[in-house]
Amino acid sequence: MNLDENLNRILSRYDELQALMIQSGGGGQSFGSLSKEFSDLGPLVEQIKKLQATRKELADTEALINDSGADAEMRALAEDELRRLKAEAKQQEEDVKVALIPKDEADAKNAILEVRAGTGGEEAALFAADLFRMYERYANRKGWSFEIMDINETGLGGFKEAVANITGKNVFARLKFESGVHRVQRVPDTEASGRVHTSAATVAVLPEVEEVEIDIKTDDLRIDTYRAQGAGGQHVNRTESAVRITHLPTGVVTQCQDEKSQHKNKARAMKLMRAKLYDAQRQKLDSERAADRKSQVGSGDRSERIRTYNFPQGRVTDHRINLTLYKIQDVLDGIAVDEFVDALTAEDQAARMAAMA
């Protein structure tokens, strides 16, 4: 099916939905599903009609140019207009193609961010803390809410593990390509000889889900409580307010100790558990759908090395799209993160469009 046939099919379906909604009289379960599909198609139909209007204007302009009765001045004006309309139609066509790409249902969701220190000891923990703060600054610049759920600190200011809940518009869509292994190359403060060390931290971005979106049986959970601890093993409180939840069928474990209330810690740990189980389902479906091809962008492989932060050279390189920015401080300050996000999103859209073709 070529593009025009696909667009005509969508317009026909839109008209059909409108007729079915009128027939249903605005009631019943069917009306709800019909109106949702109708509403979802609305923005795409608007883009298609805009493209069709530009194409008609383009055809009328070409007819004017080919009209032997038109004077030279009129033809010259029409040729200028033709160039503008061709460029406009081409851009609108690309916009429609992008709009046709199947949407990731999780894109509009909030996200849970997990950053864990990897290989490299204390330096890896310090880098994990740098990454966590980078995302916090980025969230602030986007006007999102960044709520710390849990932090496991080291004695020197590093993070063994840090978890945050980020809420706002299209959070998951903007952050989902950040999942993977981030590597740092720099001279640690503790290195007397000035030798560059390589360390790593793992980032996971999970879509936040509600209880109704994923069914977790109470019998499948083991809930343990313990005393919260801070850096160096010092007790944050003397009651067992920290909560660890284990999902027995899968072995997934979540924990939270950041709140003084055991009830709040349990709620946060459950939120993280829902996100992890939902993400596991998404990963399984994605791998089944793409069994015959693997897109580097958006694979979500947590073990994949995706980016290197080289301090001596002042550069950050994303290995999936071979993009290097020589402004490492702007990246860590959350200023230049969008340059990677935009490039990764464009690459993913191109890959999806190619797969559709």
DODOLUM-826238 format. One line per field, with one value per residue (C-alpha): residue number from 1; z negated, x, y negated. Coordinates in steps of 0.1 Angstrom, whole numbers. Each point is the difference from the previous one (the first is absolute). Layout:
<lokols>
gulo: [NUM  ...]
up: [Z  ...]
east: [X  ...]
north: [Y  ...]
</lokols>
This chain:
<lokols>
gulo: [1  2  3  4  5  6  7  8  9  10  11  12  13  14  15  16  17  18  19  20  21  22  23  24  25  26  27  28  29  30  31  32  33  34  35  36  37  38  39  40  41  42  43  44  45  46  47  48  49  50  51  52  53  54  55  56  57  58  59  60  61  62  63  64  65  66  67  68  69  70  71  72  73  74  75  76  77  78  79  80  81  82  83  84  85  86  87  88  89  90  91  92  93  94  95  96  97  98  99  100  101  102  103  104  105  106  107  108  109  110  111  112  113  114  115  116  117  118  119  120  121  122  123  124  125  126  127  128  129  130  131  132  133  134  135  136  137  138  139  140  141  142  143  144  145  146  147  148  149  150  151  152  153  154  155  156  157  158  159  160  161  162  163  164  165  166  167  168  169  170  171  172  173  174  175  176  177  178  179  180  181  182  183  184  185  186  187  188  189  190  191  192  193  194  195  196  197  198  199  200  201  202  203  204  205  206  207  208  209  210  211  212  213  214  215  216  217  218  219  220  221  222  223  224  225  226  227  228  229  230  231  232  233  234  235  236  237  238  239  240  241  242  243  244  245  246  247  248  249  250  251  252  253  254  255  256  257  258  259  260  261  262  263  264  265  266  267  268  269  270  271  272  273  274  275  276  277  278  279  280  281  282  283  284  285  286  287  288  289  290  291  292  293  294  295  296  297  298  299  300  301  302  303  304  305  306  307  308  309  310  311  312  313  314  315  316  317  318  319  320  321  322  323  324  325  326  327  328  329  330  331  332  333  334  335  336  337  338  339  340  341  342  343  344  345  346  347  348  349  350  351  352  353  354  355  356  357]
up: [0  11  -21  18  -4  -37  -5  19  -22  -32  13  8  -35  -16  19  -9  -37  1  15  -25  -29  12  4  -35  -14  -23  -24  -7  -3  38  0  -24  22  32  -14  -12  34  16  -23  5  38  -1  0  28  21  -4  13  30  10  -3  23  25  0  8  27  16  -1  15  29  6  1  25  22  -1  11  29  11  33  -6  -32  3  -8  -32  -13  10  -19  -32  4  4  -33  -17  15  -16  -34  3  10  -31  -22  15  -5  -37  -6  16  -23  -30  10  4  -35  -13  16  -20  -27  -33  -31  -25  -28  16  -19  -33  -29  -7  -27  3  -15  0  -13  -4  21  4  -15  -37  -17  33  15  -29  4  37  -8  -22  28  24  -25  -5  38  4  -29  16  34  -17  -16  34  15  -28  -12  -36  -13  -31  -16  -10  -14  -2  -12  -6  -5  -26  26  15  27  7  1  11  4  11  9  12  29  9  28  36  22  -26  11  37  -6  -24  12  22  -31  -12  2  -12  -2  -2  -14  7  -24  -26  -34  -29  -19  29  -9  32  23  17  19  -14  18  -20  8  -13  12  7  2  10  -8  9  -31  -1  -20  -20  26  28  -15  -22  -29  -23  -37  -5  25  -22  -30  -20  -24  -22  -15  -15  25  3  13  12  -20  -15  -24  -10  14  -25  -27  14  29  24  31  23  24  23  19  29  -5  35  17  -28  6  -31  -9  -31  -15  -32  9  -20  -38  4  7  18  24  6  8  24  18  2  15  26  10  1  23  23  1  7  27  15  1  19  25  5  7  25  17  4  14  25  11  0  36  -4  -29  0  -19  -10  -25  -6  -37  -7  -34  6  33  -2  13  -9  -11  -20  7  -24  13  35  -12  21  -2  26  6  17  14  24  0  -13  -19  -19  -12  -29  -28  -27  19  2  -37  -8  19  26  30  -8  25  28  -6  -6  32  21  -15  5  36  6  -16  21  32  -10  -6  33  18  -17  10  36]
east: [0  15  -1  -31  -20  9  -11  -33  -6  5  -24  -26  3  -3  -33  -12  7  -19  -30  2  1  -31  -18  9  -18  29  -5  13  35  5  -4  30  23  -12  4  35  11  -17  18  34  -4  -10  35  12  -31  6  36  -13  -26  27  22  -28  -8  36  1  -32  16  31  -20  -19  33  15  -31  4  36  -9  -29  11  -24  18  23  37  -2  -28  21  31  -21  -15  35  11  -31  5  35  -15  -29  23  21  -31  -15  32  2  -37  5  29  -21  -28  24  13  -35  -8  28  -17  1  17  -29  25  13  -24  7  20  33  19  38  25  37  24  38  17  36  26  -6  -3  6  -30  -21  11  -9  -34  -6  11  -25  -28  5  2  -34  -13  13  -15  -34  1  7  -29  -23  -5  -3  30  -9  28  -13  31  38  27  30  37  22  16  -31  -6  -32  0  -36  -25  -36  -23  -36  -2  -34  -9  -9  13  27  5  1  29  19  -5  31  22  -2  33  36  16  38  23  37  16  27  -15  6  17  24  34  18  -25  -10  -33  -24  -30  -31  -37  -35  -33  -31  -35  -30  -33  -35  -21  -32  -32  -13  -27  26  17  -13  22  -13  6  11  28  16  24  2  29  7  33  17  9  37  20  36  25  -27  -13  -36  -23  -27  -6  -31  -4  -14  20  -19  12  -25  8  -22  4  -9  26  25  -3  9  -8  7  -4  13  -1  -31  -3  -35  0  -34  15  30  -22  -21  31  15  -33  0  35  -10  -29  23  26  -26  -17  34  8  -32  8  35  -14  -25  25  25  -28  -11  36  13  12  16  16  0  29  -21  -26  11  -1  28  12  34  7  27  -18  21  35  8  37  11  36  -13  -32  -22  -31  -6  -32  11  -34  -1  37  -8  28  -5  30  -18  1  -9  -31  -11  5  -18  -30  3  11  -18  -28  26  4  -37  -10  25  -9  -37  6  20  -27  -27  21  5  -37  -9  24  -16  -34  11]
north: [0  -33  -32  -15  32  1  -36  6  31  -21  -28  27  15  -34  -7  35  -5  -33  18  29  -25  -17  34  11  -31  -9  29  34  15  -1  -38  -3  20  -16  -35  8  13  -30  -24  17  -2  -37  -16  23  -7  -37  4  21  -26  -27  20  6  -38  -8  26  -15  -35  15  15  -32  -20  25  -3  -38  3  23  -23  -15  -29  -12  -30  2  -20  23  31  -13  -6  35  16  -17  13  35  2  -10  25  29  -6  -3  32  19  -10  8  34  7  -11  23  29  -6  -2  34  17  22  -18  14  2  -9  -32  -23  17  -13  19  16  -5  24  -7  26  0  26  10  -24  0  -34  -19  19  -11  -36  2  15  -31  -23  17  -1  -38  -4  14  -20  -32  10  7  -34  -17  19  -11  35  12  20  20  20  34  17  -7  24  -23  9  -17  -23  -15  26  20  37  -3  -29  1  -29  -5  -25  -15  -24  -1  29  8  36  -9  -24  23  35  1  -8  37  18  -2  -34  0  -27  -7  -24  -4  7  -24  28  8  -15  9  -17  32  1  26  16  6  6  -4  15  -20  14  -20  17  -12  -7  21  0  30  6  4  30  27  10  28  -6  36  -5  -27  3  -32  -5  -30  -11  -30  -27  -6  -30  -4  20  22  -27  5  -26  11  26  15  25  -26  13  24  27  17  32  12  38  12  -22  -8  -37  -20  -36  -19  -35  -16  -37  -8  3  16  38  -5  -26  21  30  -21  -12  35  13  -28  10  37  -7  -20  28  28  -22  -7  37  7  -28  14  34  -13  -22  29  22  -26  -7  36  -3  -35  -19  -38  -14  -30  8  36  -7  24  -9  16  -20  -26  -31  -30  -11  -31  -9  -27  -5  -7  -18  22  22  26  20  33  9  -30  -9  -35  -19  -33  -18  -17  25  -26  -11  36  6  -32  13  -27  21  32  -9  1  38  6  -18  19  34  -7  -10  32  21  -16  7  36  5  -17  23  30  -11  -4]
</lokols>
